[in-house]
Amino acid sequence: MLQIFRLFTPAPQQMEKYIRQQEPQQKSINSTRTKHNFAERHATEIKEANNKRFDKLFNNEKAEDISRNQSRL
């Protein structure tokens, strides 16, 4: 019975090798996810900044148009 158990159960050394092989893959997945999250956050920040800038420009132009129209009257 013990011999059969040994046949189907990997030795502790083999298990350690397997675990060590899996760790770098997991790290690379996590680092890729982190990079993606950073890039996504950065893109969102840029979009928000551009929207604020556009809103300022648009509001300034609107104010100038209103003042021009009022000066014509």
Secondary structure, 3 states (H helix, E strand, C coil): CHHHHHHHCCCHHHHHHHHHHHHHHHHHHHHHHHHHHHHHHHHHHHHHHHHHHHHHHHHHHHHHHHHHHHHHC
